[in-house]
Amino acid sequence: MTDAILVNGVTPEKLTETILNGVRSQLNELKKDLTPKEPEDFLTRMETAKLLKISLTTIHEWANTDILKMYKVGNRTYFSRKEIESTLFNSNR
């Protein structure tokens, strides 16, 4: 087992090292392009009212007039923090 097989003048160890370096460089490039997504932050009606400093009645009206998009899970209502912020920023323009 002390005899090394040469493929085009390259030892198996050198070939393995070259392949691993190529794979590592490709993975590093992919890591730069991929950004992890932040988890979506959902707020209850009460949390949304406190955030916007408005009443629950106003929250209800805004949800019914599609000013705020609501998400229903069973009997619970949630609002996306990102959508609330984008609605606020877009309404000032």
N, C-alpha and C positions, 0 to 999 in steps of 0.2 A: 504494500500500500504506500510505499515511499515514492513510487513512480507517479509523476504528475502528467496528466494528459493535456497536451497543448492544442488549442484550437486557434489556428492562425497566429501562433506565437503568444497566446494569452492563457494564463493559468485560470483554472476554475474560480479561484478566490478573487482574482482581478476582474473576471467577468461578472461575478456576483456583486462585487463592490460597484462596478460601473452601472449595472442595472439598478441597484438600490439607490445610487446617487441620482440617476435619471428619474426614478419614481418619486423620490423625495422632492426634487425640484418641481415636478409637475404638481404634486400635492400642495406645496407651498404657494404656487401660483393660484391654484384653485381656492385656497384658504383666503387669499387676498380678495378674490372676487365675491366670495360668499360672505354675507353678513347675517348673523343670526337674527331671527325675528324676535321682537319683543312680544311678550304675551299681551293679548288684548285685555285692557282694564275696563271692566264693566261696573257701573254705579247703579245703586238702587234709586228709586224716586226721591227718597229723603236725602241721600248723599248728593244727588244732582241738584236738588233745591238749595242745599247748603252751599254747594260749590258756586252756583250762579246767584245766590242770595235772592231767590224768588220763592213764591209760595208754591205749595203742591197744586193748587188750582191752576196757576200759570203753567206749571209743568204739564198738567193734563191737557190744557188748551194747546200748548205748543206741540205736544205729541199728536193730538188730533188734527192739527193743521199742517203736519209734516215739517214743522220748523226743526223739531228734534225727532230723530228716528228711534223708535223704541223696539226692544226685543223682549218677547214674552216667552217665559218658561213656566208652563202651568199657569198659576195665578200670579206669578211674580213678573214685574216689569223692570227691565234694565236698560241703561243707556251707555253707549260707548264713549269713554272719555275723549278719545281721539276725534270722534265725530262731533262732540260738543265743542271742542277747541277749534276745529276747522269751521264749524258754523259761526262761532263768535268772530273769528278772523275774517271770514268771507262777508259777514254782515256789515263790517266797518268799511268796506271798499265800495 
